[in-house]
Amino acid sequence: MTSKNAPFRWTLSLAAALGIATSAGAQEPEPQTETTTTTTTMSSEEMAKPVKPQGRIGPQFAVSGNVGFGLGYVYTNGQAPSGGLEDLKITQSAKISFPIIAELGFRVTPRFYLGVWGSWEPVLTKTNELSCPEGFSCDTFQWRVGPEVRYHIRPDASFDPWIGLGVGLEILKSHVEGDTQVQVAPGVFLPTHVDTHVTDRGPTIARLTLGGDLRLTRALAVGPIISASVGQYTVRTGTQTLDITGVGSRDQGLTPVDDGFHALFTIGIRVAFLPL
């Protein structure tokens, strides 16, 4: 016998079943979307990237081609052809020079560089009575070398200005050769071939350099370089050989001179290599 309340009980059972199913569906977590996963992965990659270093450190090599000129003296109180004393000025004996400057050192920090510099420079000479008489062949070269410290102002920038300070040693070599007349007795002059080798050397008291590195690649930079230095030739050595017609060859020493204080300037283009 079926109860008259059977339809009511069936309705309650169905409602209860639907309620439980709805509650279970509400509690089930929603799956993560592809967009959320991608965002999380990109954030991890960003955090894993290394911090960009502020400039470079390591060994460094540079070379520059320059034009140079000087002021001051090669020597003072030297013997003049007239028999008196006379000074030899740099502007009197040289036009310009063409220094090739090489540098080798280490960037101990992105801002500070320690190293050595050296230069070789052929000099265009001027004709004058003291060092290069008319008709003579005159060749002059200079070597300079010394330590240097440099400060880089913007090591992390594409253009990095810098300033350097150094000291050094200067060696000026001259070879003068030609034919002249030499008096061997009162009123008697004989043709003579003269061959003179002279070396003037002394300290570079201070050398100031200014420049900038325009970075072309990670390891290569190019830029201007300007230098100004003060120095002094304190030692003069050499030999002079006279080959007198009809008399023979004889060697004689150089006449004594006093120190020559001077300033040297260069300007050029520099290429720097920082291989690490």
C-alpha positions as CSV (number, residue, x, y, z in Angstrom):
1,M,0.0,0.0,0.0
2,T,1.5,3.3,-1.1
3,S,1.5,6.2,1.3
4,K,-0.1,9.4,0.2
5,N,3.1,11.3,1.3
6,A,5.3,9.3,-1.1
7,P,5.5,12.1,-3.8
8,F,6.5,14.6,-1.2
9,R,9.3,12.4,0.2
10,W,10.6,11.9,-3.4
11,T,10.7,15.6,-4.0
12,L,12.7,16.2,-0.8
13,S,15.2,13.5,-1.7
14,L,15.7,15.0,-5.2
15,A,16.2,18.5,-3.7
16,A,18.7,17.2,-1.2
17,A,20.7,15.4,-3.9
18,L,20.8,18.5,-6.1
19,G,22.0,20.6,-3.1
20,I,24.8,18.3,-2.3
21,A,25.9,18.2,-5.9
22,T,25.8,22.0,-6.2
23,S,27.9,22.4,-2.9
24,A,30.5,19.9,-4.2
25,G,30.8,21.8,-7.5
26,A,31.2,25.1,-5.7
27,Q,34.1,23.7,-3.5
28,E,36.1,22.2,-6.4
29,P,39.0,24.5,-7.3
30,E,39.1,26.1,-10.7
31,P,42.1,25.0,-12.9
32,Q,44.9,27.6,-13.4
33,T,44.7,29.3,-16.7
34,E,47.6,29.4,-19.2
35,T,48.0,33.2,-18.8
36,T,48.7,32.8,-15.0
37,T,51.3,30.1,-15.6
38,T,53.1,32.2,-18.3
39,T,53.2,35.3,-16.0
40,T,54.8,33.4,-13.2
41,T,57.5,31.9,-15.4
42,M,58.5,35.3,-16.9
43,S,58.8,36.8,-13.4
44,S,61.2,34.0,-12.4
45,E,63.3,34.6,-15.5
46,E,63.5,38.3,-14.8
47,M,64.7,37.6,-11.3
48,A,67.4,35.2,-12.6
49,K,69.1,37.8,-14.8
50,P,72.5,39.1,-13.5
51,V,72.8,42.7,-12.5
52,K,74.7,44.8,-15.1
53,P,78.2,45.6,-13.9
54,Q,79.1,49.3,-13.6
55,G,82.0,49.3,-16.1
56,R,84.9,46.9,-16.8
57,I,87.9,45.6,-14.9
58,G,90.9,43.6,-16.2
59,P,94.0,44.1,-18.4
60,Q,94.0,46.9,-20.9
61,F,96.1,47.8,-23.9
62,A,95.9,51.0,-25.9
63,V,97.8,52.7,-28.8
64,S,97.5,56.2,-30.2
65,G,98.8,58.2,-33.1
66,N,99.6,61.8,-32.3
67,V,101.1,65.1,-33.4
68,G,103.4,66.9,-30.9
69,F,105.3,70.1,-30.3
70,G,107.4,71.6,-27.6
71,L,108.3,74.8,-25.8
72,G,111.4,75.6,-23.7
73,Y,115.0,74.4,-24.1
74,V,117.0,71.4,-25.3
75,Y,119.9,72.9,-23.4
76,T,121.2,76.2,-22.1
77,N,124.6,77.8,-22.0
78,G,126.0,75.8,-25.0
79,Q,128.9,76.9,-27.1
80,A,127.9,79.1,-30.1
81,P,129.8,79.1,-33.4
82,S,130.9,82.6,-32.6
83,G,132.6,81.3,-29.5
84,G,130.2,82.7,-26.9
85,L,127.4,80.9,-25.0
86,E,123.9,80.3,-26.4
87,D,120.7,78.4,-25.6
88,L,119.1,75.9,-27.9
89,K,115.3,76.3,-27.9
90,I,113.0,73.5,-29.0
91,T,111.2,75.9,-31.3
92,Q,114.5,76.7,-32.8
93,S,115.6,73.1,-33.5
94,A,112.3,71.3,-34.2
95,K,109.1,71.8,-36.1
96,I,106.7,69.1,-35.0
97,S,106.9,65.4,-33.9
98,F,104.7,62.4,-34.5
99,P,104.5,60.4,-31.3
100,I,103.2,56.8,-31.3
101,I,102.1,56.1,-27.7
102,A,101.5,52.7,-26.3
103,E,99.9,51.9,-22.9
104,L,99.7,48.6,-21.0
105,G,98.0,48.3,-17.6
106,F,95.2,47.0,-15.5
107,R,91.7,48.4,-14.6
108,V,91.8,47.5,-10.9
109,T,88.3,48.9,-10.6
110,P,85.9,50.3,-13.3
111,R,87.2,53.8,-12.4
112,F,90.9,53.3,-11.6
113,Y,93.6,52.2,-14.1
114,L,97.3,51.6,-13.2
115,G,99.8,51.0,-16.0
116,V,102.9,52.1,-17.9
117,W,103.1,54.2,-21.1
118,G,105.8,54.6,-23.7
119,S,106.3,56.6,-26.8
120,W,108.5,56.7,-29.9
121,E,108.4,59.9,-31.9
122,P,110.3,61.0,-35.0
123,V,111.0,64.8,-35.0
124,L,111.0,67.1,-38.0
125,T,114.1,69.3,-37.5
126,K,114.8,72.9,-38.4
127,T,118.0,74.2,-39.9
128,N,120.0,76.2,-37.4
129,E,123.6,76.9,-36.6
130,L,123.7,75.1,-33.2
131,S,122.1,71.7,-33.9
132,C,121.5,71.3,-37.7
133,P,123.7,73.6,-40.0
134,E,122.7,74.4,-43.5
135,G,123.4,71.4,-45.9
136,F,123.7,68.8,-43.1
137,S,121.6,65.7,-42.7
138,C,119.8,65.8,-39.3
139,D,117.8,62.9,-37.8
140,T,116.2,63.2,-34.4
141,F,114.0,60.7,-32.4
142,Q,112.7,60.7,-28.9
143,W,111.7,57.9,-26.6
144,R,109.7,58.4,-23.4
145,V,108.5,55.8,-20.8
146,G,107.0,55.8,-17.3
147,P,104.1,54.8,-15.0
148,E,100.6,56.3,-15.0
149,V,97.4,56.3,-12.9
150,R,94.1,57.2,-14.5
151,Y,90.6,58.0,-13.3
152,H,87.5,57.1,-15.5
153,I,84.6,59.5,-14.9
154,R,81.7,57.4,-16.4
155,P,82.9,53.8,-16.8
156,D,79.4,52.5,-17.4
157,A,78.5,55.0,-20.2
158,S,78.9,54.6,-23.9
159,F,81.4,57.6,-23.8
160,D,83.7,57.5,-20.8
161,P,85.9,60.6,-20.2
162,W,89.1,60.1,-18.2
163,I,92.1,62.0,-16.7
164,G,95.6,60.6,-16.1
165,L,98.7,61.6,-14.3
166,G,102.2,60.1,-14.8
167,V,106.0,60.6,-14.7
168,G,108.7,59.2,-16.8
169,L,112.1,59.3,-18.5
170,E,112.9,61.1,-21.8
171,I,115.7,60.1,-24.2
172,L,116.4,62.4,-27.2
173,K,118.8,61.1,-29.8
174,S,120.2,63.1,-32.7
175,H,122.5,62.3,-35.6
176,V,124.0,65.2,-37.5
177,E,126.2,64.6,-40.5
178,G,127.6,66.8,-43.3
179,D,130.6,68.5,-44.9
180,T,132.1,71.8,-43.8
181,Q,135.4,73.7,-43.5
182,V,137.5,73.4,-40.4
183,Q,140.4,75.8,-39.5
184,V,143.6,73.8,-38.8
185,A,145.9,76.8,-38.7
186,P,145.6,80.6,-38.8
187,G,144.0,81.4,-42.2
188,V,144.1,77.7,-43.2
189,F,140.7,75.8,-43.7
190,L,140.4,72.3,-44.9
191,P,137.3,70.3,-46.1
192,T,136.0,68.2,-43.3
193,H,133.3,65.6,-42.9
194,V,131.5,65.9,-39.6
195,D,129.6,63.0,-38.0
196,T,127.9,63.7,-34.6
197,H,125.8,61.5,-32.3
198,V,124.2,63.2,-29.3
199,T,121.9,61.8,-26.6
200,D,120.0,64.1,-24.2
201,R,118.1,62.5,-21.4
202,G,116.3,63.4,-18.2
203,P,113.1,63.1,-16.2
204,T,109.5,63.7,-17.2
205,I,108.6,65.5,-14.0
206,A,104.8,65.4,-14.6
207,R,102.6,64.2,-17.5
208,L,98.9,65.1,-17.6
209,T,96.6,63.3,-20.0
210,L,93.0,63.9,-20.9
211,G,90.8,61.7,-23.1
212,G,87.6,59.7,-23.6
213,D,86.6,56.2,-24.6
214,L,83.8,55.8,-27.1
215,R,82.8,52.2,-26.8
216,L,82.4,50.5,-30.2
217,T,82.1,46.9,-28.8
218,R,82.3,45.3,-25.4
219,A,86.2,45.1,-25.7
220,L,87.0,48.0,-28.1
221,A,86.9,51.7,-27.7
222,V,88.2,54.7,-29.6
223,G,88.5,58.4,-28.7
224,P,90.7,61.5,-28.4
225,I,93.8,61.9,-26.3
226,I,95.6,65.1,-25.2
227,S,98.8,65.2,-23.2
228,A,100.9,68.0,-21.6
229,S,104.1,67.3,-19.8
230,V,107.0,69.1,-18.2
231,G,110.5,67.7,-18.3
232,Q,114.2,68.4,-18.2
233,Y,117.2,67.2,-20.1
234,T,119.8,66.8,-17.4
235,V,122.5,64.6,-19.1
236,R,124.1,65.2,-22.5
237,T,126.4,62.6,-24.0
238,G,127.8,61.8,-27.4
239,T,130.7,61.8,-29.8
240,Q,131.8,63.9,-32.7
241,T,134.1,62.5,-35.5
242,L,136.0,64.9,-37.8
243,D,137.4,63.5,-41.0
244,I,139.7,66.2,-42.2
245,T,141.0,66.1,-45.7
246,G,144.8,65.5,-45.8
247,V,144.9,65.1,-42.0
248,G,142.8,62.1,-41.1
249,S,140.0,61.3,-38.7
250,R,139.8,62.4,-35.1
251,D,137.2,62.0,-32.3
252,Q,136.4,64.8,-29.9
253,G,133.9,65.1,-27.1
254,L,131.0,67.4,-26.9
255,T,131.2,70.8,-25.3
256,P,129.5,71.0,-21.9
257,V,126.0,72.5,-21.6
258,D,123.5,73.2,-18.8
259,D,120.0,71.6,-18.3
260,G,117.2,72.2,-20.7
261,F,113.7,72.7,-19.0
262,H,110.8,72.3,-21.4
263,A,107.2,71.4,-22.0
264,L,105.9,68.9,-24.5
265,F,102.3,68.6,-25.9
266,T,100.5,66.0,-28.0
267,I,97.1,65.5,-29.4
268,G,95.8,62.4,-31.2
269,I,93.4,59.5,-31.7
270,R,93.6,56.5,-29.3
271,V,92.3,52.9,-29.7
272,A,91.9,50.9,-26.4
273,F,91.4,47.1,-26.0
274,L,89.9,45.6,-22.9
275,P,89.8,41.9,-23.8
276,L,88.1,40.4,-20.7
